[in-house]
Amino acid sequence: MKNKRKKYTPDEKAKIVLEVLREENTLVEIANKYEVSQQLISRWKSEFLANMAVVFDKKATELEKLKQEHEAERDVLVSKIGQLTLDVDWLKKKQVQASELRKKRRS
């Protein structure tokens, strides 16, 4: 019977790599503790170090996307405010005209 491969979640991998980076224990001790080969931990560490800048880049990208959405929503709202202001001014003008008409009819 073959041994089934254990799959590690990204959280588990991150936990193990952070422990390696802290250098509180040796790689051998950490490998034995989590029952993971030293080579695999070394590969995870290399991948992490090569891609750690992506973590910050993603957040910057998400922040920029959120900022663009906010500006687009703001533009829509400003446009709506402008339209409603025009509507209110038109209605005020019509109200004055209507009152003048009523006064003329009464007289």
N, C-alpha and C positions, 0 to 999 in steps of 0.2 A: 504494500500500500504506500502510495506517495504522500509526502507531507504537503499539506495545503499551505499555500503562501499566505502569510498574514498581511492584510492591508492596513496601512496606517493612515489615519485622518490627517489633514493638514494641521489641525491643532496638536495632535500627538507629535508630529514631526517638528513643529515649531518649539514645543516644550523640550524635546530632546536636544535640538540644535542650540537653544538658549542655554541649556545646562552645559553643553560643550563649550560654548563661548564664555561662560562664567569662569571656566577653568578651575572650579572647586574640586572636581574629581578628574581622574584621567579618562581618556577615551575608552580604555579597556574596561574600567569600572562602570562607566555609563552604558557601554554596550552590554555588559553582563546584567546590569540592573534592568534594562528594558528588553533584554534578549533579542538584540538587533546586532547585525554584524558591524564591525568597525568600518568596513569599506562603505557600507550603506550610509552610516552616519556621516562619514567624511564626504560622501557625494551630496547628501542633504545640506551639509554645511557649505559646500562649494556653491550649490545652487542658490542657497539663501544669500550668501555674500555677493554673488553675481547679480541677483535680482532685488536686493533690498531697496535700491533707489526707486524701483517701480512702485513701491508702497506709497511713497510720498508723491510721486508723479500722478498716480491715480487720484489721490485726494485733490491735488491741484486741478486735475481735469474735471473731476466731479464738482469742485467749487466753481470753476469757470462755467460749467454747464448750468449750474444752479443760478449763477449770476446772470447769464444770458436769458434764462427763463424769467427771472425776476424783472429784468429790463423790458422784455417783451410784454409781460403782464402790465408793467407800469405804463408803457406806451399805449396799450389798449385802454387802460383806465383814464389816462390823461385825455385821450381822444373822446372817450365817453363823457368825461366831465365837460369838455368843450361843447359837445353836442347838447348835453343837458342844459348848459348855460344859455346856449342859443335858444333852446326851446322855452326856457323860463322867460327870457327877455321878450320873445315873440308873444308868449301868453300874457305877459304884463301889458304889452302894447295893445293887444286885442282887448284886454279887460278895460283899459282906459277908453278905447274906441267904443266898446259896448256900453259903458256907462254914459258917455257923451250922447250916444244914440237914444238911450232911455230917457235922458233929460230932455232931449229935443221932442220926443214923442209925447211926453207929459205936458209940455208947454203948449 
